[in-house]
Structure formats: structure tokens, C-alpha cells
Amino acid sequence: MLRRLSVKNLAIVEDLEMDLEAGLTVITGETGAGKSILVDALSLLAGGRGSVDLVRDGAPRLTVSGEFDADGPIRRILSEAGLPDSATLLLRRELSPDGKGRVFIEDEPASVRTLAKIGDRLVAIHGQSSERDLADPETPLELLDAFASAEAESVATSAAAEAWAAARRALEDLEASRRDRGARLEMLDYQIREIREAAPDEKEEGELLVERDRLLHADRIRSAAETALLALSEDEGSAADRLGEAAKAFAQLAAIDPAEQARVEEVEELKRRVADLAASARDTAGSVEGDPERLTGIESRLEKLARIKRKYGGTLADVLALAAKLARERDELSDIEDALDRRQKEEQGARLAYRKAAGALAARRGAAAPRFSSAVEKELHALAMDKARFQVEIQPHSEEAPRASGSETASFLFAPNPGEAAKPVEKIASGGELSRLHLAIQSVAAARRGARRTLVFDEVDSGIGGRAAEVVGRKLKALAARSQVLCVTHVPQIAALADRHYLAEKHEAKGRTIAAVRRVEGKDRVAEIARMLAGEKVPETAVRHARTLLEAGEA
């Protein structure tokens, strides 16, 4: 559920914030007041496509943020993406006039792809172009799978399709290699030989780098070691001399006070440690010598390793991994027929596994399709479309291929009036019919999905009025008992049924048009519904009718 929405610099919206709750929320206002801009904001927040045209003129960036309740599936997506897990989820999206955009999830940078994956579970937006959504070849399958509770079969089919596709590619690559087998074997032999002759060794590389640095700075190392040696023991007034004096003084104290014996022992320990440090400095000063010939050899070896890395990988570990891969390919090509036989068996096995998984998914879909069709028809009848017919048509896909969505396609067929043949929704439904059809489908889907998504309806009541508008309003109200529903509407019968009512308005300030949204209650709400009933001039009869609608809605 969406708790808070904040919008800055989106079209004519300068700075807007809305606190939202469960139930049915409507947004009304005159045409052009900015109602649908809020839908654009939610679309961006759900991972929709952004456009620089949405950025307010003169603004450095557009920003949309929303705070949502996060359920279990959402939190799993966050975990998989390495993002913070929280019971509340903060999403933010920014877009600059130059087209650059940024996404933040819980204040952590994220991709639009991750945002879309999360947004699909948080928000569902339905508008006047809903026929495009329903005509999308994937939409009917997704809704049918949700209705059939076929998530396990869908996931298994997608995984099996990926495995089959990988097996097919491996077989095709090997078959292509067979066609130019001689040239490829020759190239593989050359590459493997070149890598082996270089004898890449990560441990050796590390040791050589250390030794090179010592040789390059031999004089500095020797000078520093000699300086340390002088300070520790060989210079007049060295640390060893001063510690010797301190030891004598503490010995005299201990002769007077036995408690000072511990200090004598501590000083003796310091003398031993200084002697060890001096010996170490002496060894270092004596062991480091410039060796131009050795340095040249090291540089030559490191350059050879660098060349092999540039040619075959970023690191020596990458080079060694590639060498192993090339060796396996050479072994396959050396015994091409056995390798082909093995790849063919792997591809056949992956194909059979896909067919089995896709078959199980198809069975669930086939069993659920009639029930889904009947459930949607029942909803349509409740929406004053008593004679409407609806059908989910499932057909085998035209070609056998590893498809993540399975081995069939689905489409929605619709006949709003008796005597008409059922046809695809985009070819037969009017605007008002589409509004009710989409509402019916979402009502059925929401009953199975539960109440975890925010449903946004952008003027889906377009083209209807009177009794049909009241029925649609009651259906939205019922849907809002299970899911949070936001509805942009021009229909007073629907506005009167809302739990909360917001009014979109626009005004001028410093020569700029600014849109704002405020919650209306009491007399203000009566006045807005009266305006929706009567238009610019509102007679007393419209005010009385508005009060009647609100009283009926509350009842």
C-alpha cells in the first residue's frame, strides 16, 4: 500500500505531497488541472518509461518519491538485489532535462529494471488505453497464471526454457565449429601453447613485483636501514647506550627498594628488543644491493605476463581459466563425433524437460481458463453488462521454441452485446465497455492476488454515466476493500462513494502555472460534486443532489 507520494517539478506540478490510506481515494478536478499528472508520477515510480518532456521547464530535475508497505515477495526481491530489507519501502526516481535518470531504493542506488520488478508488485495502473494492455500477448497469460495459482509451474517452465536455450546454443556452436574444425583446432593449439609457454603464475607475479620494488629502491632501503642501525646501537648516544644507562639507574633504585626490580627487568627486555631491531636493520642494510641485470630480467618477465593478460584476460587467474576452457574445446573438437553426440543428448534432454514443464503449465491454464472466463462474465453482469460474454482463448504457439511463458498463447475475446461474435477486445470494445471490462478482470485478479497492490484507475469510467456509473463506483468500492484503489474520475456518482476525495487545481504564480492537490471534506466536497454534476454554474438543485449522493455513499 502507498503511504505517501511526493512529486517535484513534474510538468505543471512544482511541489506536491499526499498522505494516502487504504480504501477508495478519488481525484477530481477540471480538465487540465493536473489529475493525470499524478498517474504519470506513479508510473515513473513503478518503473515506467521516463521522458524529458515531463520535467518542468527551468527545473534542474524531476523527483518522484513514494513510501510503501513492503510484503514478503517485495522483500525477497530486495534481498536478491542486495538492497536493504525493511517493512516500509522508500522509492525515489529522478530525471534531468538532459535525459539522465537515477533510481534510489531505500536511499541506495538501483536500476530501473529492479524498480520495475518491484513496481509491478506494488502498483497496477489502468487507463483509457487499457485495450493495449489487454491486447499485449503476455498479459492474458500472466493474469491467467495468477488466477490458476500456477506460479510454481510458471517458474519451472521459465527455468526449463532457459536450460533448453543454453543447450541449443552449445550444440549450434559445436556444429559451427565442426564446419571449420581444422582451422579452429590450429588456432586452439596456438593459443594453448602460447599460454603454457608463458607459464602464468599469480604467486610468482606477486613475488616479482615485490623484488622489483626492492631493486628499484635499493639505495633508499640501504640508507634507511643504516640510519636505523646507527640510531639503535652504533651511534654515540644511541638507544642501546641510553637504555644501558637507564638499566644502571634502575639497578641502583632496586638496591634501595626491591619493588623497583620489575623496572630493571622491563629495561632489560627493552634492551633485548632494541638489539633484535638493530640486528634486523644490519641484515637489511647488508642484503640489499643494486643488480641491474636481475632488474632487467624481472622487468622482462613481468612484461611477458602483462602481454599474456592483455591478450587473454584481465588477470592471470582469467588467463588460466581461459586456458582450461580452450583445452576442453580442443578435446571436444579432437573427438568431434562423441562431443556432438553428447551435446545432442543434452539438447534432447533439455527439450523433453521443457515440454514436461510447459505441459504441466498448459494443463493448469486449460483447467483455469473456463473458470476465469466465467468469473469475469459474472463481474461484467454486476457492472450492468448483463448480456456480455467473455472468453480466454488459448492456442498452441506457432513454433516449438524455448519460451519462458510456455508453449501457448492466450487472448481475451469479448462480446458486449447479444448476437455478436466474440472478438479480441481491441477490435470490439468501446471506451466505456473497456473501462468496465478492465475493472471486471482486475476484480477477479485481485481476489486471487490479495490486497498487496495499489490499483490506479485513470478515468476508466470514461463514457459511462447514470446507473452504470453507480454500479462501477460500487465495484470500485468493493475492490477497495481488498486493495488500495486510487481513481481519477469525472463521474460524481463514483466520487461520492470514495473514502477520501482530493481536488486537483491549478493557479498562476509569477507568470507560471502551478498545479496543486488538496483534500476536500464537508462543504468543499459537496461543492466539488455539485460542480461535477452541473458544470461551471452550480444551481441549488445540484447542491442538493450532491448531498444526496454523499449521504447514499456513506450509507
N, C-alpha and C positions, 0 to 999 in steps of 0.2 A: 504494500500500500504506500502511496505517495503521501508524505507528511508535509513537506514544504517545497515550494517551487520558487526559484529566484531567476529573474531574467533581466539582463542589462544590455542595452544597445542592440536590440533586435528590431529591425525595421523602424516603426514609429514608437516602439517601447523604449523608454530611456532607462528606467529603474523600477522594477516591479517585484513584489513579493506576495505570495499567497500561502496561507496555512490551510491545509486540507485535512479532511477527516473521512471516515468510512461513510457509506451510503451514496445517495444520488446528489451530485452537485451540478447545477446548470450555470451556464454563462450566456447572458443575453446582451443585446445592445444593437444599435443601428448598424446598417451595412457600412463597412469600412472603419468601424470603431476599434478594431483590433482583436476581435474574438478569436479568429482562426490563427492569429499570430501565436497564441498560447499553444495551439496544437502543433505549430511549427517548432516551438521551443521543446515540447515533449518529444517530438520526432527526433530532433537533434540529440536529446538526452538519451534516447533509446538506440542510438547508433545510426540514425538515418543520414542520408546524404546531405552534406552542408553546401551552401552556396554563398559566395561573397556578396550576392545581391541582398542577403538577409542582414548584413552588417549595416548599422545605422550610419548615415553619411557623416563623416568627420570624426567618428569614434575610432579609438585605437584598436578595439577588439570587441567582439560579441561574446558574452558569457552567459551560459545557462547552467544552473546547478539545481540538484534535487536531492532530498533526503527521503530514503525509502526504508521500509521494514524489509529485512532480508531473511528468507526462509532457508531450509536445508539445501535444496538444489542450487540456489544462488551462492551459498557459502561454499559449496563444493567447487563451483566454477572459480570463485576467488582463490581457493586453496590451490587448484590446478594451475592458475596463472601466477602463483607466488605473491598474491596480494593479501593485505591484512583481512582477517576474518572478524566480522562484527555483526551483532544483531540488528544494527541500523547501518544503512549503506549510503555514503555520500558520493554522488556522481557529479562531475563538472566537465563541461566541454567549452572550449574557447575557439574562436575563429577570427582571423585577422583579415583586413581588406585585401592583403596580397594573396589570400587563399591558404595560408598556413594555418594549421589547426593543432590543438593539443587536447588530450583527454586525461583526466585525473580520476582515479577511483580510490576513495579513502585517502585523498591527497597524494597518492602515488601515481607517477606517470604510467599510462597504459595505452593500448592500441584501440583504434576504432573497432577493430574486429572483436576484441574482448568486450568492449562496450556494447556492441550489437548483440553478442551472445547473451550478455546479462540483460540487456534491454528487452530482448524477445520474451524473457520470462517475467519481466516487470510490467511492461506496458504493451497494450494492443490498441492500435489506432485504426478507426474505421471512419471513412469519409464518403463524400459523394462519388468518389472514383472507386468505390468498393468492388465494382464489377471487374476491375483489373486485378484486384487481389484474388477474387474468387475464380477468375479465369487462369491465374497462374497455375501451371501444371503441377507444382509441388504442393500448393495449398490444400486441395482436396485430400491428398494422401496424408498430409500432416494432421488435418482435422479428423480424418477417419481413424488414423492410428491412435490419436488421443482418445477418441470415443471408444475404440476397441481395447484400450489399455494394453496396446501392443508395443510398449516401449522396449521390453526385453528382445522381442523378435526383430524390431527395427534396428536396435543396436547390433544384434548378431548379424543381420543382413548387411549392414554397412561395413562391419569388420570383415566379413567373408568377401564382400566385393573388393575391398582394398587388397586382401590377400590374393585373390584371383588376378587382379590387375597387375600386382607385382610379379606373380608367376608368369603371366603372359609376357610382360616386358622382358623378363630374364630369358624366356625361351626365344623371343624375337631377336634379342641381342645376340644370342648364341648362334641362331640361324644366320644372322647377318655376318657374324664372324666367320662362319664356315665358308661363305662365298669368297672371302679374301683371306682364307686361312693361312696360306704361305706367307704373305706379306705381314700379316698380323703376328705370326709366330716369330718371324725375323725381328720385328720391332720389339716384341716382348723379351726375346733373348738379349737384345742390345740393352734395353732399359734395366733388366735384372742384373746383367753383367756390370753395367756402369755403377749401379748402386752398391753391388757387392765389392767391387774394386775400391770404392771409396770407403768401405768398412765403417759406416756411420756408427758412432758410439756416444751416447749422451754423457756418460761418466767421463770419457776421455775429453770431450769438448769442454766440460766444466773445469777439469784439471788444467787443461792447456790455457784457458782464459786466465786462471789464477797465476800460473807460471809466467805467462806473457807480461802480466802487470808487474810481477816482481822484477823481471829482467828490464822492463822499460824504466822502472824507478829504482834501480839497484843503488845508485849513488845516494838518493834521498833516504832509502831504507838504512843503508850502512851508516850514514851521518846521524840519523835519529837514534839508532841503536848505540852508537859510540857516545852520543850525548847522554843517553840514559845511563850508560855504564859509568861515565865519569861522575854523574850526579849521585849514583847509588853507592859507589865504592872506591873509585880510583882518583877522584879529585880531592884537593885539600878541602876539608870541611864537608866531606860527602855525608850522605845519610848514614853510612856504616860507622863513620867516625863519631858523629853526633849521638847515634844510638849507643855506641860504646861508652861515651861519657855519661849518658843517661843511666846505663846499667850500673856504672860505678856509684852514682849518686843514690840510686835506689838500694844498692847493697849496703851503703852506709846507713840509710834510713832503717833497713831491715835489721841491722845490728842493734839499733836502739829500740825499734818497735817491730816485733815479729809479724804483726799484722801486715806490714809492708812487703812481706816476702812474695805475696801474689803479684805485686807490681814488678818485682825482679823477674819473675817467670814470664810475665807478659812482654817485657822488654826483650828477653832472650828469644821469645817466639818471633818478635818483630825483626830481630837481627837475622834469624834464620830465613825469614821470608824475603828480606832485602838481599841476602846472599843469593837466594834462588833467582830472584829477579835479575840481579847483576850477572849471574851465570847465563841466564837466558839471553840477555842483551849482548853478552860477549859472543855467544854462539851465533846469534843473528848477524852481528857485525862481521864475523869471520866467514859466514857461509854464503853471503850474497856477493856475487861478483858479476860484472858485466860479461855477457857472452854473445857477441853479435851473431856468430854462426848459429847458435841454438835459437836465438830470437828469430832469425830468418827462417829456420826450419819450422818453428811454431806458427809463424805468420802464414807460411805456405800451406801447412796442414789446415789451419782454420779457414783459409780462403777456399780450399778444396771442399770442406764441409759446407761452407756458405753457398758455393755454386750448386752443390747437390740439393741443398734446401730450396734455393731459388727455383730449381728446375722441377723438383718432385714433391715439395711440401714446405709448409711454414716452419716446421721444427723437425729435428732428427727423428722424433717419435712418429711424425706423419710420414716421413720418408720410409721408415721401417714398416709401417702399416701398409703403405702402398706397395712396397716390395713383396710382402706376403700376399696381397691381393693379386698382383701381377703373376706371381708364381702359381696361384690357384687357377687363374685364367689360362696360363700356359699348359698346365696339367690337363685342363678340360679340352683345350684345342689339340693337344697331343693325342688324346683319345676321344676325338670328337663324337663318334657314334655313341659311345657309352654315355657321354655327357648329355648329348641330345636326348637319348632315351630317358635319362634321369629327369631332365628338365620337362620332357613331355609328360612323364608320370606325375610330376609335381603340379603341372598346369591342369592335368585332368583331375587330380585330387582336389585342387582348389576350386575348380569349376563345379564338381559334384557337391562340395561343401557349400558353395554359394547357392546352388539350386535347392539344396535341402533347406537352408536358412530362408531363402526367398520364398520357397513353397510354404513354409510354416507361417511366414508373414502374410502371404496371399490368402491362406486359409482363414486367418483371423480377420483379414479385411473382408473377405467374401461373406463370412458369417455376420459381421457387424454392419455391412452396407445397408441391408434392408431395415435393420433396427434404427440406424442413423437416419435413413430416409423418412421412416415413419415418425420419429421423434421431431424432425424438422417440420414435417407436414402438420403435426399436432400444434406446434408453436405458431405456424402460419395461420391455422384456423383460429387460434386465440387472438391473432392480430388482425381479425376481420377480413381474412382472405379464405373464406370457407371452402371454396372450390379449388384452391391452388393445389398443384401436385409438384412433388419434389423427388428427385431420384439421384443417387450416386451411381454413376456408370463406371464400371471397372473393365478395362481392356488389357490384354497382353501387350507388352511393349513390342514394337515392330521388329526389333533385332535383339538377339541374345548378346548381352554385354554385361560386364560387371558394373551395375548401377547401385549406388548406395541406397536409393529409395526403393529398390526391389525390381521385380520382373514385370510390373504392370503400371499402367497409368490410370488416373481417375479424373472424372469431370463431373460437375454439378449440372443437372438438367432441370429445367423449371418450366412449368406451365401455369401462369397465374389465373387463367380463365378456362372453364369447361369447353370442350370441343377443340382445343388447341393441342398440337403435338408438343411434347416436352422438348425444349431446345436448350443449348448452352446459355447460361444466364446473361452473357454479354450480348446475345443476339435477340433476346426477347423481353427482358425486364425493363420497365420504366424506372424513373428515378425514385418515385415513392415505393414501388414494388421492391426495388433493390434495397431500399432502406429497411423495410420490414423483413425481407429475406435474410439480410445480413444479421439483423437483430435476432431472428429465429435461430440461425446457425450458431451465433455466439452464445445464445441462451443454452442450447444443447451442449456446446463445448464447455462452457463454464461449469455446468453441472458435473462434468467429469473431471475438469482440471482443478476444481476447488476455487477458493476465494483469494488466490495469491496474486492475481494480476490486476492492474488498473486498466479498465476499459475506457477508451476515449472515443466518443461518437461526435463527429464533426458534421452537424446539420444532416444527419441521416434521416431526419424527419421531413426532409425537403419533399415537397409535392403532395403532402397529406394534410388533412385537417378534419375538423368535426369529430365524429365518433372514432374514426381510425386513429386520429392523433391522440385521443384519450386512451385508447387501447394500447398504443405504442408507449405512451407515458407510463401506464400501469406495468407494462412489461419491463421497461427500464427500471422502474421502482422495484419490481420483484428481482431483477437481475442484480440490483444494488444491494440486496440482502445477502448475496454471496460474494460479490466483487465490488470493489470501489469503482463507481461509474462517474465519469465527467462527460457532460453533454453540452455542446454548443448548439443552441436552438433558437428558432424564431417563432416557435409554437407555444402560445400561452398555456394551453392545456397541459403540456409537458412541464413547463416552468413552474406551474402551480403545485406540481407533485413532488418537487425537489425537497431534499432535506436542507440544502443550503443554496442560496441564489447570489450569484455575482453579476455585476453590471459592468460591461466594458464601455468606456467613454474616451473621447479624445478632446483635447483643447490646445490652444496655441500659447506658446511662451517664448518671448524673444524671437518671434518670427518663425518658430519651429513647431511642428505638430507633434504632440506627445500623447500617447495612449496610456490609460490607467485602468485598473480594475478595482472595484470596491464591493464589499459585501452589502447587500440591501436586505433590510428587515422592516417589519411593521409597515408604516405608511409609505416608505420608499419602495418597498416591494409591491404593494398594491398599485402604486403609481406606475411602476415599470410594466406590470402585467396589463394594466389598463392601456398603456401606450401600445403594447404588442397587439391588443385587441382592436384598438381604434385608429392608431396612427398618430400623426403629429398633434391634431386637435382631439382632446380626450373629453367626451361628454360624461355627465354624471352616470348615465346608464352603463358606460364601460367600467367606471369605478365600481359600481355595484356588482357588475358581472365578475370583475377581478376578485372582489371579496368573496363572492360565492364560490369561485374556482378554488381559492385558497382554503376556504372552510371545508370544501369537499375533499381537497387533498389531505388536509390534516385529519379528517375523519377516516 
